Amino acid sequence: MVGNIWLALTNQDDRNRFEGDILVPRREFARDLSISERTTARMRLPTTYLGNTAFIARNAGMKIVTETLRRRWSKESAA
């Protein structure tokens, strides 16, 4: 059972079929945002460690990133 879930999570096409949050490697999450992995570590995103690999909850991480950008953008536009 666990092997089937792992295969589904690692297959890009199957990720969209799951509801809820998906764990993605922090390095992949950072690459998708075009930022360094060190920056994502400093952002204190919800992280889970499995087998010496850091995974980030994708939807929760994206929500935190967008809220941070929205706050910074509103501060700059108000100034």
HTML snippet that shows the backbone in 3Dmol.js (N, CA, C, O; Angstrom):
<script src="https://3Dmol.org/build/3Dmol-min.js"></script>
<div id="view" style="width:600px;height:400px;position:relative"></div>
<script>
const pdb = `
ATOM      1  N   MET A   1       0.823  -1.197   0.000  1.00  0.00           N
ATOM      2  CA  MET A   1       0.000   0.000   0.000  1.00  0.00           C
ATOM      3  C   MET A   1       0.866   1.260   0.000  1.00  0.00           C
ATOM      4  O   MET A   1       0.636   2.174  -0.792  1.00  0.00           O
ATOM      5  N   VAL A   2       1.854   1.307   0.882  1.00  0.00           N
ATOM      6  CA  VAL A   2       2.714   2.486   0.967  1.00  0.00           C
ATOM      7  C   VAL A   2       3.473   2.678  -0.341  1.00  0.00           C
ATOM      8  O   VAL A   2       3.626   3.808  -0.806  1.00  0.00           O
ATOM      9  N   GLY A   3       3.946   1.596  -0.936  1.00  0.00           N
ATOM     10  CA  GLY A   3       4.658   1.691  -2.208  1.00  0.00           C
ATOM     11  C   GLY A   3       3.804   2.291  -3.297  1.00  0.00           C
ATOM     12  O   GLY A   3       4.299   3.072  -4.110  1.00  0.00           O
ATOM     13  N   ASN A   4       2.519   1.943  -3.333  1.00  0.00           N
ATOM     14  CA  ASN A   4       1.616   2.499  -4.346  1.00  0.00           C
ATOM     15  C   ASN A   4       1.410   3.994  -4.148  1.00  0.00           C
ATOM     16  O   ASN A   4       1.359   4.749  -5.119  1.00  0.00           O
ATOM     17  N   ILE A   5       1.292   4.419  -2.907  1.00  0.00           N
ATOM     18  CA  ILE A   5       1.123   5.851  -2.629  1.00  0.00           C
ATOM     19  C   ILE A   5       2.382   6.605  -3.031  1.00  0.00           C
ATOM     20  O   ILE A   5       2.297   7.680  -3.626  1.00  0.00           O
ATOM     21  N   TRP A   6       3.564   6.046  -2.709  1.00  0.00           N
ATOM     22  CA  TRP A   6       4.810   6.706  -3.053  1.00  0.00           C
ATOM     23  C   TRP A   6       4.954   6.845  -4.559  1.00  0.00           C
ATOM     24  O   TRP A   6       5.370   7.898  -5.043  1.00  0.00           O
ATOM     25  N   LEU A   7       4.617   5.806  -5.305  1.00  0.00           N
ATOM     26  CA  LEU A   7       4.684   5.880  -6.759  1.00  0.00           C
ATOM     27  C   LEU A   7       3.733   6.941  -7.291  1.00  0.00           C
ATOM     28  O   LEU A   7       4.066   7.666  -8.228  1.00  0.00           O
ATOM     29  N   ALA A   8       2.566   7.030  -6.702  1.00  0.00           N
ATOM     30  CA  ALA A   8       1.598   8.029  -7.155  1.00  0.00           C
ATOM     31  C   ALA A   8       2.102   9.440  -6.868  1.00  0.00           C
ATOM     32  O   ALA A   8       1.896  10.346  -7.677  1.00  0.00           O
ATOM     33  N   LEU A   9       2.762   9.637  -5.722  1.00  0.00           N
ATOM     34  CA  LEU A   9       3.253  10.970  -5.386  1.00  0.00           C
ATOM     35  C   LEU A   9       4.440  11.365  -6.254  1.00  0.00           C
ATOM     36  O   LEU A   9       4.648  12.551  -6.512  1.00  0.00           O
ATOM     37  N   THR A  10       5.214  10.398  -6.705  1.00  0.00           N
ATOM     38  CA  THR A  10       6.371  10.731  -7.515  1.00  0.00           C
ATOM     39  C   THR A  10       6.024  10.871  -8.991  1.00  0.00           C
ATOM     40  O   THR A  10       6.833  11.385  -9.763  1.00  0.00           O
ATOM     41  N   ASN A  11       4.860  10.433  -9.391  1.00  0.00           N
ATOM     42  CA  ASN A  11       4.428  10.563 -10.779  1.00  0.00           C
ATOM     43  C   ASN A  11       3.722  11.913 -10.946  1.00  0.00           C
ATOM     44  O   ASN A  11       2.697  12.147 -10.305  1.00  0.00           O
ATOM     45  N   GLN A  12       4.234  12.777 -11.769  1.00  0.00           N
ATOM     46  CA  GLN A  12       3.714  14.140 -11.929  1.00  0.00           C
ATOM     47  C   GLN A  12       2.247  14.141 -12.356  1.00  0.00           C
ATOM     48  O   GLN A  12       1.478  14.983 -11.892  1.00  0.00           O
ATOM     49  N   ASP A  13       1.844  13.216 -13.229  1.00  0.00           N
ATOM     50  CA  ASP A  13       0.465  13.200 -13.713  1.00  0.00           C
ATOM     51  C   ASP A  13      -0.519  12.818 -12.616  1.00  0.00           C
ATOM     52  O   ASP A  13      -1.652  13.299 -12.608  1.00  0.00           O
ATOM     53  N   ASP A  14      -0.105  11.962 -11.695  1.00  0.00           N
ATOM     54  CA  ASP A  14      -1.008  11.498 -10.650  1.00  0.00           C
ATOM     55  C   ASP A  14      -1.152  12.493  -9.505  1.00  0.00           C
ATOM     56  O   ASP A  14      -2.081  12.375  -8.706  1.00  0.00           O
ATOM     57  N   ARG A  15      -0.269  13.454  -9.410  1.00  0.00           N
ATOM     58  CA  ARG A  15      -0.347  14.413  -8.301  1.00  0.00           C
ATOM     59  C   ARG A  15      -1.643  15.199  -8.327  1.00  0.00           C
ATOM     60  O   ARG A  15      -2.179  15.528  -7.268  1.00  0.00           O
ATOM     61  N   ASN A  16      -2.152  15.503  -9.486  1.00  0.00           N
ATOM     62  CA  ASN A  16      -3.345  16.331  -9.589  1.00  0.00           C
ATOM     63  C   ASN A  16      -4.612  15.585  -9.197  1.00  0.00           C
ATOM     64  O   ASN A  16      -5.649  16.215  -8.995  1.00  0.00           O
ATOM     65  N   ARG A  17      -4.559  14.256  -9.082  1.00  0.00           N
ATOM     66  CA  ARG A  17      -5.744  13.486  -8.742  1.00  0.00           C
ATOM     67  C   ARG A  17      -6.010  13.474  -7.253  1.00  0.00           C
ATOM     68  O   ARG A  17      -7.129  13.164  -6.844  1.00  0.00           O
ATOM     69  N   PHE A  18      -5.037  13.794  -6.427  1.00  0.00           N
ATOM     70  CA  PHE A  18      -5.208  13.766  -4.985  1.00  0.00           C
ATOM     71  C   PHE A  18      -5.791  15.085  -4.505  1.00  0.00           C
ATOM     72  O   PHE A  18      -5.465  16.155  -5.019  1.00  0.00           O
ATOM     73  N   GLU A  19      -6.655  14.982  -3.514  1.00  0.00           N
ATOM     74  CA  GLU A  19      -7.159  16.192  -2.882  1.00  0.00           C
ATOM     75  C   GLU A  19      -6.331  16.443  -1.627  1.00  0.00           C
ATOM     76  O   GLU A  19      -5.798  15.507  -1.030  1.00  0.00           O
ATOM     77  N   GLY A  20      -6.228  17.677  -1.240  1.00  0.00           N
ATOM     78  CA  GLY A  20      -5.442  18.008  -0.065  1.00  0.00           C
ATOM     79  C   GLY A  20      -4.041  18.438  -0.452  1.00  0.00           C
ATOM     80  O   GLY A  20      -3.764  18.780  -1.602  1.00  0.00           O
ATOM     81  N   ASP A  21      -3.175  18.410   0.532  1.00  0.00           N
ATOM     82  CA  ASP A  21      -1.812  18.887   0.326  1.00  0.00           C
ATOM     83  C   ASP A  21      -0.895  17.745  -0.081  1.00  0.00           C
ATOM     84  O   ASP A  21      -1.083  16.602   0.336  1.00  0.00           O
ATOM     85  N   ILE A  22       0.088  18.065  -0.891  1.00  0.00           N
ATOM     86  CA  ILE A  22       1.047  17.087  -1.392  1.00  0.00           C
ATOM     87  C   ILE A  22       2.432  17.498  -0.888  1.00  0.00           C
ATOM     88  O   ILE A  22       2.784  18.677  -0.920  1.00  0.00           O
ATOM     89  N   LEU A  23       3.198  16.541  -0.433  1.00  0.00           N
ATOM     90  CA  LEU A  23       4.569  16.811  -0.018  1.00  0.00           C
ATOM     91  C   LEU A  23       5.480  16.756  -1.234  1.00  0.00           C
ATOM     92  O   LEU A  23       5.488  15.775  -1.978  1.00  0.00           O
ATOM     93  N   VAL A  24       6.243  17.818  -1.426  1.00  0.00           N
ATOM     94  CA  VAL A  24       7.224  17.859  -2.514  1.00  0.00           C
ATOM     95  C   VAL A  24       8.588  18.139  -1.892  1.00  0.00           C
ATOM     96  O   VAL A  24       8.664  18.831  -0.877  1.00  0.00           O
ATOM     97  N   PRO A  25       9.653  17.624  -2.470  1.00  0.00           N
ATOM     98  CA  PRO A  25      10.987  17.920  -1.934  1.00  0.00           C
ATOM     99  C   PRO A  25      11.251  19.426  -1.929  1.00  0.00           C
ATOM    100  O   PRO A  25      10.893  20.132  -2.871  1.00  0.00           O
ATOM    101  N   ARG A  26      11.876  19.903  -0.863  1.00  0.00           N
ATOM    102  CA  ARG A  26      12.126  21.340  -0.735  1.00  0.00           C
ATOM    103  C   ARG A  26      12.944  21.871  -1.897  1.00  0.00           C
ATOM    104  O   ARG A  26      12.717  22.992  -2.352  1.00  0.00           O
ATOM    105  N   ARG A  27      13.897  21.081  -2.384  1.00  0.00           N
ATOM    106  CA  ARG A  27      14.728  21.501  -3.509  1.00  0.00           C
ATOM    107  C   ARG A  27      13.878  21.715  -4.767  1.00  0.00           C
ATOM    108  O   ARG A  27      14.087  22.680  -5.502  1.00  0.00           O
ATOM    109  N   GLU A  28      12.926  20.819  -5.010  1.00  0.00           N
ATOM    110  CA  GLU A  28      12.031  20.948  -6.169  1.00  0.00           C
ATOM    111  C   GLU A  28      11.108  22.152  -6.017  1.00  0.00           C
ATOM    112  O   GLU A  28      10.867  22.881  -6.979  1.00  0.00           O
ATOM    113  N   PHE A  29      10.589  22.359  -4.800  1.00  0.00           N
ATOM    114  CA  PHE A  29       9.726  23.503  -4.525  1.00  0.00           C
ATOM    115  C   PHE A  29      10.465  24.803  -4.792  1.00  0.00           C
ATOM    116  O   PHE A  29       9.917  25.722  -5.401  1.00  0.00           O
ATOM    117  N   ALA A  30      11.708  24.880  -4.336  1.00  0.00           N
ATOM    118  CA  ALA A  30      12.521  26.082  -4.554  1.00  0.00           C
ATOM    119  C   ALA A  30      12.811  26.286  -6.032  1.00  0.00           C
ATOM    120  O   ALA A  30      12.765  27.413  -6.527  1.00  0.00           O
ATOM    121  N   ARG A  31      13.108  25.209  -6.733  1.00  0.00           N
ATOM    122  CA  ARG A  31      13.400  25.308  -8.166  1.00  0.00           C
ATOM    123  C   ARG A  31      12.175  25.821  -8.933  1.00  0.00           C
ATOM    124  O   ARG A  31      12.316  26.630  -9.850  1.00  0.00           O
ATOM    125  N   ASP A  32      10.980  25.358  -8.564  1.00  0.00           N
ATOM    126  CA  ASP A  32       9.753  25.817  -9.231  1.00  0.00           C
ATOM    127  C   ASP A  32       9.517  27.314  -9.023  1.00  0.00           C
ATOM    128  O   ASP A  32       8.937  27.980  -9.880  1.00  0.00           O
ATOM    129  N   LEU A  33       9.972  27.840  -7.879  1.00  0.00           N
ATOM    130  CA  LEU A  33       9.814  29.270  -7.588  1.00  0.00           C
ATOM    131  C   LEU A  33      11.016  30.097  -8.028  1.00  0.00           C
ATOM    132  O   LEU A  33      11.011  31.320  -7.892  1.00  0.00           O
ATOM    133  N   SER A  34      12.039  29.440  -8.550  1.00  0.00           N
ATOM    134  CA  SER A  34      13.283  30.095  -8.985  1.00  0.00           C
ATOM    135  C   SER A  34      13.980  30.817  -7.838  1.00  0.00           C
ATOM    136  O   SER A  34      14.483  31.929  -8.003  1.00  0.00           O
ATOM    137  N   ILE A  35      14.004  30.173  -6.680  1.00  0.00           N
ATOM    138  CA  ILE A  35      14.737  30.686  -5.539  1.00  0.00           C
ATOM    139  C   ILE A  35      15.636  29.561  -5.023  1.00  0.00           C
ATOM    140  O   ILE A  35      15.498  28.413  -5.447  1.00  0.00           O
ATOM    141  N   SER A  36      16.545  29.881  -4.124  1.00  0.00           N
ATOM    142  CA  SER A  36      17.456  28.855  -3.619  1.00  0.00           C
ATOM    143  C   SER A  36      16.772  28.038  -2.523  1.00  0.00           C
ATOM    144  O   SER A  36      15.814  28.480  -1.889  1.00  0.00           O
ATOM    145  N   GLU A  37      17.299  26.836  -2.325  1.00  0.00           N
ATOM    146  CA  GLU A  37      16.764  25.977  -1.268  1.00  0.00           C
ATOM    147  C   GLU A  37      17.009  26.609   0.107  1.00  0.00           C
ATOM    148  O   GLU A  37      16.205  26.445   1.025  1.00  0.00           O
ATOM    149  N   ARG A  38      18.109  27.322   0.237  1.00  0.00           N
ATOM    150  CA  ARG A  38      18.427  27.989   1.503  1.00  0.00           C
ATOM    151  C   ARG A  38      17.380  29.063   1.834  1.00  0.00           C
ATOM    152  O   ARG A  38      17.024  29.247   2.998  1.00  0.00           O
ATOM    153  N   THR A  39      16.895  29.760   0.819  1.00  0.00           N
ATOM    154  CA  THR A  39      15.856  30.764   1.040  1.00  0.00           C
ATOM    155  C   THR A  39      14.578  30.111   1.532  1.00  0.00           C
ATOM    156  O   THR A  39      13.926  30.634   2.436  1.00  0.00           O
ATOM    157  N   THR A  40      14.210  28.984   0.958  1.00  0.00           N
ATOM    158  CA  THR A  40      12.986  28.301   1.413  1.00  0.00           C
ATOM    159  C   THR A  40      13.146  27.802   2.846  1.00  0.00           C
ATOM    160  O   THR A  40      12.177  27.777   3.604  1.00  0.00           O
ATOM    161  N   ALA A  41      14.354  27.408   3.219  1.00  0.00           N
ATOM    162  CA  ALA A  41      14.584  26.977   4.603  1.00  0.00           C
ATOM    163  C   ALA A  41      14.416  28.157   5.560  1.00  0.00           C
ATOM    164  O   ALA A  41      13.890  27.989   6.660  1.00  0.00           O
ATOM    165  N   ARG A  42      14.850  29.331   5.157  1.00  0.00           N
ATOM    166  CA  ARG A  42      14.738  30.520   6.007  1.00  0.00           C
ATOM    167  C   ARG A  42      13.309  31.050   6.103  1.00  0.00           C
ATOM    168  O   ARG A  42      12.983  31.782   7.038  1.00  0.00           O
ATOM    169  N   MET A  43      12.465  30.691   5.157  1.00  0.00           N
ATOM    170  CA  MET A  43      11.082  31.174   5.151  1.00  0.00           C
ATOM    171  C   MET A  43      10.211  30.435   6.163  1.00  0.00           C
ATOM    172  O   MET A  43       9.054  30.801   6.368  1.00  0.00           O
ATOM    173  N   ARG A  44      10.755  29.402   6.792  1.00  0.00           N
ATOM    174  CA  ARG A  44      10.033  28.616   7.799  1.00  0.00           C
ATOM    175  C   ARG A  44       8.722  28.054   7.252  1.00  0.00           C
ATOM    176  O   ARG A  44       7.666  28.186   7.869  1.00  0.00           O
ATOM    177  N   LEU A  45       8.813  27.436   6.101  1.00  0.00           N
ATOM    178  CA  LEU A  45       7.660  26.778   5.511  1.00  0.00           C
ATOM    179  C   LEU A  45       7.402  25.458   6.225  1.00  0.00           C
ATOM    180  O   LEU A  45       8.331  24.878   6.788  1.00  0.00           O
ATOM    181  N   PRO A  46       6.149  24.964   6.217  1.00  0.00           N
ATOM    182  CA  PRO A  46       5.858  23.695   6.888  1.00  0.00           C
ATOM    183  C   PRO A  46       6.666  22.563   6.252  1.00  0.00           C
ATOM    184  O   PRO A  46       6.440  22.213   5.094  1.00  0.00           O
ATOM    185  N   THR A  47       7.601  21.994   7.004  1.00  0.00           N
ATOM    186  CA  THR A  47       8.549  21.029   6.465  1.00  0.00           C
ATOM    187  C   THR A  47       8.457  19.707   7.222  1.00  0.00           C
ATOM    188  O   THR A  47       8.325  19.678   8.445  1.00  0.00           O
ATOM    189  N   THR A  48       8.527  18.634   6.474  1.00  0.00           N
ATOM    190  CA  THR A  48       8.563  17.278   7.021  1.00  0.00           C
ATOM    191  C   THR A  48       9.818  16.609   6.499  1.00  0.00           C
ATOM    192  O   THR A  48      10.141  16.724   5.317  1.00  0.00           O
ATOM    193  N   TYR A  49      10.528  15.910   7.369  1.00  0.00           N
ATOM    194  CA  TYR A  49      11.750  15.218   6.965  1.00  0.00           C
ATOM    195  C   TYR A  49      11.472  13.721   6.872  1.00  0.00           C
ATOM    196  O   TYR A  49      11.003  13.106   7.830  1.00  0.00           O
ATOM    197  N   LEU A  50      11.766  13.146   5.714  1.00  0.00           N
ATOM    198  CA  LEU A  50      11.638  11.711   5.482  1.00  0.00           C
ATOM    199  C   LEU A  50      12.937  11.225   4.857  1.00  0.00           C
ATOM    200  O   LEU A  50      13.295  11.649   3.758  1.00  0.00           O
ATOM    201  N   GLY A  51      13.631  10.352   5.538  1.00  0.00           N
ATOM    202  CA  GLY A  51      14.865   9.797   4.983  1.00  0.00           C
ATOM    203  C   GLY A  51      15.897  10.840   4.623  1.00  0.00           C
ATOM    204  O   GLY A  51      16.463  10.791   3.531  1.00  0.00           O
ATOM    205  N   ASN A  52      16.159  11.785   5.514  1.00  0.00           N
ATOM    206  CA  ASN A  52      17.145  12.858   5.308  1.00  0.00           C
ATOM    207  C   ASN A  52      16.811  13.770   4.136  1.00  0.00           C
ATOM    208  O   ASN A  52      17.703  14.420   3.590  1.00  0.00           O
ATOM    209  N   THR A  53      15.556  13.831   3.744  1.00  0.00           N
ATOM    210  CA  THR A  53      15.113  14.728   2.683  1.00  0.00           C
ATOM    211  C   THR A  53      14.015  15.616   3.246  1.00  0.00           C
ATOM    212  O   THR A  53      13.086  15.129   3.890  1.00  0.00           O
ATOM    213  N   ALA A  54      14.119  16.907   3.007  1.00  0.00           N
ATOM    214  CA  ALA A  54      13.111  17.853   3.485  1.00  0.00           C
ATOM    215  C   ALA A  54      11.991  17.955   2.456  1.00  0.00           C
ATOM    216  O   ALA A  54      12.243  18.200   1.276  1.00  0.00           O
ATOM    217  N   PHE A  55      10.772  17.770   2.904  1.00  0.00           N
ATOM    218  CA  PHE A  55       9.592  17.894   2.055  1.00  0.00           C
ATOM    219  C   PHE A  55       8.746  19.042   2.564  1.00  0.00           C
ATOM    220  O   PHE A  55       8.628  19.248   3.772  1.00  0.00           O
ATOM    221  N   ILE A  56       8.156  19.792   1.643  1.00  0.00           N
ATOM    222  CA  ILE A  56       7.292  20.918   1.986  1.00  0.00           C
ATOM    223  C   ILE A  56       5.888  20.602   1.518  1.00  0.00           C
ATOM    224  O   ILE A  56       5.693  20.071   0.425  1.00  0.00           O
ATOM    225  N   ALA A  57       4.909  20.929   2.350  1.00  0.00           N
ATOM    226  CA  ALA A  57       3.514  20.805   1.949  1.00  0.00           C
ATOM    227  C   ALA A  57       3.262  21.876   0.879  1.00  0.00           C
ATOM    228  O   ALA A  57       3.307  23.072   1.169  1.00  0.00           O
ATOM    229  N   ARG A  58       2.997  21.441  -0.347  1.00  0.00           N
ATOM    230  CA  ARG A  58       2.966  22.350  -1.493  1.00  0.00           C
ATOM    231  C   ARG A  58       1.930  23.462  -1.354  1.00  0.00           C
ATOM    232  O   ARG A  58       2.271  24.635  -1.507  1.00  0.00           O
ATOM    233  N   ASN A  59       0.681  23.122  -1.069  1.00  0.00           N
ATOM    234  CA  ASN A  59      -0.364  24.153  -1.002  1.00  0.00           C
ATOM    235  C   ASN A  59      -0.134  25.122   0.157  1.00  0.00           C
ATOM    236  O   ASN A  59      -0.298  26.332   0.000  1.00  0.00           O
ATOM    237  N   ALA A  60       0.243  24.591   1.313  1.00  0.00           N
ATOM    238  CA  ALA A  60       0.505  25.455   2.466  1.00  0.00           C
ATOM    239  C   ALA A  60       1.715  26.344   2.202  1.00  0.00           C
ATOM    240  O   ALA A  60       1.710  27.522   2.560  1.00  0.00           O
ATOM    241  N   GLY A  61       2.745  25.789   1.580  1.00  0.00           N
ATOM    242  CA  GLY A  61       3.930  26.586   1.256  1.00  0.00           C
ATOM    243  C   GLY A  61       3.626  27.698   0.274  1.00  0.00           C
ATOM    244  O   GLY A  61       4.091  28.825   0.437  1.00  0.00           O
ATOM    245  N   MET A  62       2.841  27.378  -0.753  1.00  0.00           N
ATOM    246  CA  MET A  62       2.475  28.409  -1.736  1.00  0.00           C
ATOM    247  C   MET A  62       1.624  29.496  -1.100  1.00  0.00           C
ATOM    248  O   MET A  62       1.757  30.669  -1.449  1.00  0.00           O
ATOM    249  N   LYS A  63       0.763  29.126  -0.182  1.00  0.00           N
ATOM    250  CA  LYS A  63      -0.068  30.117   0.500  1.00  0.00           C
ATOM    251  C   LYS A  63       0.793  31.086   1.311  1.00  0.00           C
ATOM    252  O   LYS A  63       0.558  32.294   1.294  1.00  0.00           O
ATOM    253  N   ILE A  64       1.784  30.557   2.015  1.00  0.00           N
ATOM    254  CA  ILE A  64       2.677  31.404   2.814  1.00  0.00           C
ATOM    255  C   ILE A  64       3.489  32.318   1.908  1.00  0.00           C
ATOM    256  O   ILE A  64       3.654  33.501   2.208  1.00  0.00           O
ATOM    257  N   VAL A  65       3.998  31.781   0.802  1.00  0.00           N
ATOM    258  CA  VAL A  65       4.791  32.597  -0.127  1.00  0.00           C
ATOM    259  C   VAL A  65       3.944  33.708  -0.720  1.00  0.00           C
ATOM    260  O   VAL A  65       4.399  34.849  -0.788  1.00  0.00           O
ATOM    261  N   THR A  66       2.729  33.411  -1.149  1.00  0.00           N
ATOM    262  CA  THR A  66       1.883  34.449  -1.752  1.00  0.00           C
ATOM    263  C   THR A  66       1.474  35.506  -0.736  1.00  0.00           C
ATOM    264  O   THR A  66       1.399  36.687  -1.076  1.00  0.00           O
ATOM    265  N   GLU A  67       1.206  35.101   0.513  1.00  0.00           N
ATOM    266  CA  GLU A  67       0.872  36.088   1.546  1.00  0.00           C
ATOM    267  C   GLU A  67       2.053  37.001   1.844  1.00  0.00           C
ATOM    268  O   GLU A  67       1.881  38.202   2.053  1.00  0.00           O
ATOM    269  N   THR A  68       3.249  36.427   1.861  1.00  0.00           N
ATOM    270  CA  THR A  68       4.454  37.232   2.092  1.00  0.00           C
ATOM    271  C   THR A  68       4.660  38.237   0.969  1.00  0.00           C
ATOM    272  O   THR A  68       4.948  39.407   1.223  1.00  0.00           O
ATOM    273  N   LEU A  69       4.513  37.788  -0.264  1.00  0.00           N
ATOM    274  CA  LEU A  69       4.665  38.698  -1.399  1.00  0.00           C
ATOM    275  C   LEU A  69       3.581  39.772  -1.406  1.00  0.00           C
ATOM    276  O   LEU A  69       3.852  40.929  -1.725  1.00  0.00           O
ATOM    277  N   ARG A  70       2.366  39.392  -1.058  1.00  0.00           N
ATOM    278  CA  ARG A  70       1.257  40.352  -1.028  1.00  0.00           C
ATOM    279  C   ARG A  70       1.518  41.440   0.011  1.00  0.00           C
ATOM    280  O   ARG A  70       1.269  42.619  -0.242  1.00  0.00           O
ATOM    281  N   ARG A  71       2.027  41.036   1.193  1.00  0.00           N
ATOM    282  CA  ARG A  71       2.332  42.028   2.232  1.00  0.00           C
ATOM    283  C   ARG A  71       3.444  42.971   1.797  1.00  0.00           C
ATOM    284  O   ARG A  71       3.352  44.181   2.006  1.00  0.00           O
ATOM    285  N   ARG A  72       4.500  42.419   1.190  1.00  0.00           N
ATOM    286  CA  ARG A  72       5.608  43.262   0.724  1.00  0.00           C
ATOM    287  C   ARG A  72       5.159  44.202  -0.382  1.00  0.00           C
ATOM    288  O   ARG A  72       5.569  45.362  -0.424  1.00  0.00           O
ATOM    289  N   TRP A  73       4.314  43.698  -1.280  1.00  0.00           N
ATOM    290  CA  TRP A  73       3.845  44.526  -2.389  1.00  0.00           C
ATOM    291  C   TRP A  73       2.965  45.647  -1.872  1.00  0.00           C
ATOM    292  O   TRP A  73       3.055  46.772  -2.363  1.00  0.00           O
ATOM    293  N   SER A  74       2.108  45.368  -0.885  1.00  0.00           N
ATOM    294  CA  SER A  74       1.224  46.416  -0.363  1.00  0.00           C
ATOM    295  C   SER A  74       2.026  47.482   0.386  1.00  0.00           C
ATOM    296  O   SER A  74       1.662  48.658   0.355  1.00  0.00           O
ATOM    297  N   LYS A  75       3.116  47.085   1.060  1.00  0.00           N
ATOM    298  CA  LYS A  75       3.975  48.067   1.744  1.00  0.00           C
ATOM    299  C   LYS A  75       4.659  48.978   0.735  1.00  0.00           C
ATOM    300  O   LYS A  75       4.753  50.185   0.955  1.00  0.00           O
ATOM    301  N   GLU A  76       5.139  48.409  -0.374  1.00  0.00           N
ATOM    302  CA  GLU A  76       5.832  49.213  -1.380  1.00  0.00           C
ATOM    303  C   GLU A  76       4.874  50.145  -2.105  1.00  0.00           C
ATOM    304  O   GLU A  76       5.240  51.274  -2.431  1.00  0.00           O
ATOM    305  N   SER A  77       3.658  49.691  -2.363  1.00  0.00           N
ATOM    306  CA  SER A  77       2.723  50.553  -3.074  1.00  0.00           C
ATOM    307  C   SER A  77       2.176  51.659  -2.184  1.00  0.00           C
ATOM    308  O   SER A  77       1.763  52.705  -2.686  1.00  0.00           O
ATOM    309  N   ALA A  78       2.166  51.443  -0.862  1.00  0.00           N
ATOM    310  CA  ALA A  78       1.681  52.459   0.064  1.00  0.00           C
ATOM    311  C   ALA A  78       2.721  53.551   0.291  1.00  0.00           C
ATOM    312  O   ALA A  78       2.380  54.678   0.649  1.00  0.00           O
ATOM    313  N   ALA A  79       3.972  53.215   0.083  1.00  0.00           N
ATOM    314  CA  ALA A  79       5.041  54.185   0.351  1.00  0.00           C
ATOM    315  C   ALA A  79       5.202  55.202  -0.757  1.00  0.00           C
ATOM    316  O   ALA A  79       6.061  56.080  -0.670  1.00  0.00           O
TER     317      ALA A  79
END
`;
const viewer = $3Dmol.createViewer("view");
viewer.addModel(pdb, "pdb");
viewer.setStyle({}, {cartoon: {color: "spectrum"}});
viewer.zoomTo();
viewer.render();
</script>
